[in-house]
């Protein structure tokens, strides 16, 4: 047997130290991928419906593509972008004013990001010291918390429950935690629950942040993907500029996931700190992409059309699931539908019932039995996340997909 390389002993503890690469645990999304491969291999002639994917199924608007094509050919755009170009800052300022009702100075209160994930990984370097606590919601997107722990910080999880309309209960945080808490990360419309915040909740957040001197980071990734009314920006809340920043992303709002571009806006001191760390982390997104993203933010009607598609698909999926006993309710935004997972499935034609220990077990069964992919969450109760970004050619095909899913699921009766 060959001797273990010294490299194995040199890995940082933040990624596992000498144990790196030896963990045999299989993570949720890898399990889903494996289950999908197994289901397709077992049923090669059956269509698999992917309602688990968390990214848009459509292309970016032609105007965005044309802008990229033009901007990519401009010689002056070829160099380092560093902390961003003026066109995106200006477009972001206009978007915040006209769509979100927020006034900012684009020069001091807006800076581009290489997508929200990059921003969430950079901000802990500016805000977290060893022993500090990051308040995070669960279920949720863990990137900020992961990097907070890299810097010696801790994560305190705030459960999102149906009883509290999937909003965190800030009053139940222990005093010892509050004394060390430095940040609160929120995300509304929410992934995975699809829940939306309210002006009253955001007002409570501002008061909470001021009383406990906590920085608020609002991940507004699904900003204008709403089905009624106007987008609710945290920054539109009186006093929000004193305590936080908001992360905007073109990924979901403009079908630009792989483009990796967005912006951070809000408190000028926080924006400056983010820029200082970012300047030592990357050299900026390609200006051609930034300027195409600026075009996107200057045309919010693009997002309105995308949201109409998701709303239409929700109007098909929700009643179908309700007819089978699922407690499905159309969210006010995002493309996620979050429902309690069944505990038992009984074949309608007779046979043995199937018991589910948790949402993960149910999700695997849905893939293997029905060739339908969802994402399970067991962090605060057993729930399944359905995404209406499933592949469909047109409205008629959308109806066909949902009807076929209903037919497959309808072979069982579900108990909750």
C-alpha positions, -999 to +999 in steps of 0.1 A: +000+000+000+014+034-009+023+058+018-002+087+023+010+120+008+021+147+031-005+169+013-032+151+031-018+165+064-017+200+051-053+207+043-069+235+064-092+225+092-120+246+076-123+220+049-117+190+071-080+190+077-064+156+073-099+141+069-105+160+037-117+137+009-123+108+033-158+116+043-181+089+030-213+108+036-234+114+005-249+149+004-285+156-006-280+169-041-256+141-050-282+116-037-307+132-060-284+130-090-277+093-083-314+085-079-321+102-112-295+083-130-307+050-115-344+058-124-335+066-160-314+035-163-343+014-150-369+031-171-350+044-203-383+049-222-400+069-196-398+107-194-382+121-162-398+153-150-373+175-131-391+198-107-360+200-085-338+222-106-334+256-091-326+276-122-346+291-151-355+269-181-355+297-206-329+317-224-320+353-217-339+379-237-328+387-272-320+423-263-296+411-236-279+387-260-276+413-287-261+437-261-235+411-251-226+405-287-221+442-293-202+449-261-180+418-264-166+434-296-156+467-280-119+467-274-120+489-243-142+463-226-115+436-227-095+446-196-100+442-159-133+455-146-121+456-110-150+469-089-174+475-118-184+498-147-205+529-146-233+516-169-243+488-145-241+511-115-264+536-132-288+510-144-289+495-109-297+529-094-325+534-120-339+500-113-339+505-075-357+538-079-383+528-105-390+492-096-382+490-059-389+526-048-354+530-033-331+560-038-294+554-038-262+572-050-249+548-076-213+560-070-212+552-033-241+528-026-239+503-055-212+479-065-213+450-089-210+414-079-201+382-098-235+369-087-251+367-052-231+336-043-198+355-047-212+384-026-223+360+001-188+344+002-170+378+003-191+397+029-181+374+059-145+385+054-156+421+060-179+413+089-170+382+109-142+377+135-135+345+154-164+339+179-189+362+161-223+347+153-240+348+119-278+344+122-290+323+093-324+309+084-330+272+078-339+258+054-319+282+033-288+289+012-258+282+034-229+300+016-226+330+040-226+307+070-200+284+055-176+313+050-184+328+084-172+295+099-141+297+077-132+329+096-138+313+130-174+325+133-204+305+144-238+300+128-271+302+147-300+287+128-334+303+128-360+277+117-386+288+091-419+271+100-453+271+084-468+283+117-448+315+115-454+319+077-418+309+070-404+341+087-378+338+114-389+344+150-364+369+161-378+371+196-367+335+204-329+341+199-311+336+233-295+366+248-260+350+248-263+345+210-276+381+205-246+394+224-222+379+198-244+382+167-230+404+140-251+396+109-285+384+100-290+369+065-325+370+050-338+360+016-374+370+004-390+358-018-375+328-001-356+298-014-368+271-007-402+280+009-414+305-017-425+327+012-426+365+009-418+391+036-441+419+046-434+456+052-443+450+089-417+421+092-390+442+075-398+471+099-393+447+128-360+436+113-347+472+112-357+478+148-341+445+158-309+453+140-306+487+155-313+475+190-287+447+188-263+464+164-266+436+138-259+440+101-287+428+078-279+412+045-309+407+023-304+383-005-330+395-031-322+369-057-359+365-067-366+403-064-392+408-092-403+373-097-436+380-081-472+372-091-490+403-078-481+438-066-446+453-067-413+439-055-407+444-017-371+456-012-357+455+023-340+488+014-374+505+010-380+500+047-374+532+067-340+529+085-328+499+064-300+519+049-286+524+084-282+487+090-278+467+059-272+459+022-293+441-004-279+416-030-295+417-064-289+391-091-297+388-128-296+350-126-332+342-118-348+375-127-335+376-163-326+339-170-289+347-167-277+321-141-244+313-159-236+349-166-227+356-130-236+392-125-255+413-101-249+441-076-247+449-039-266+481-027-273+498+005-253+513+034-223+531+018-199+520+045-209+484+040-207+487+003-172+502+006-161+474+029-175+448+005-156+465-023-123+465-003-125+427+002-138+421-033-108+440-048-086+414-032-108+385-043-115+390-080-108+414-109-145+420-117-169+405-142-162+410-179-175+445-188-194+430-218-215+409-194-218+439-170-232+461-198-255+434-210-267+431-174-272+469-173-295+465-204-315+438-184-320+461-154-331+489-177-358+466-190-377+452-160-406+441-183-384+411-191-388+398-156-425+406-157-429+382-187-408+355-169-429+359-138-461+355-158-449+321-171-441+309-136-475+321-123-492+302-151-474+270-142-482+275-105-518+277-115-515+242-130-493+226-104-510+238-072-546+225-079-532+192-091-513+186-059-542+198-038-565+173-055-541+146-042-541+158-006-510+180-006-513+213+013-501+233-016-506+271-017-495+293-045-467+316-033-466+353-040-432+350-057-402+329-067-405+297-088-406+274-057-436+256-043-429+242-008-453+215+006-453+192+035-441+157+026-464+128+030-457+102+057-473+073+038-484+064+002-510+037-003-515+022-038-550+029-051-551-004-069-542-023-038-509-035-024-484-026+003-482+010+016-449+028+015-437+046+047-415+077+046-392+084+075-386+119+063-388+141+032-355+128+018-370+092+017-401+105+000-381+125-026-360+094-035-392+074-039-408+100-061-377+098-084-375+060-085-412+053-086-426+082-106-395+096-124-402+130-108-374+149-092-380+172-062-357+186-035-363+174+001-358+196+032-359+182+067-344+212+085-376+225+101-402+197+094-404+174+064-410+193+032-406+189-005-396+217-029-412+217-063-398+241-089-419+253-119-388+257-140-394+222-155-387+219-192-417+226-215-419+238-250-451+259-248-483+263-228-498+232-242-467+212-232-469+227-197-504+213-193-492+180-206-463+178-181-485+186-151-513+162-162-487+134-166-473+141-132-508+141-118-515+108-134-483+092-120-489+105-085-526+096-087-518+059-085-513+064-048-533+079-019-512+100+004-513+104+042-498+133+060 
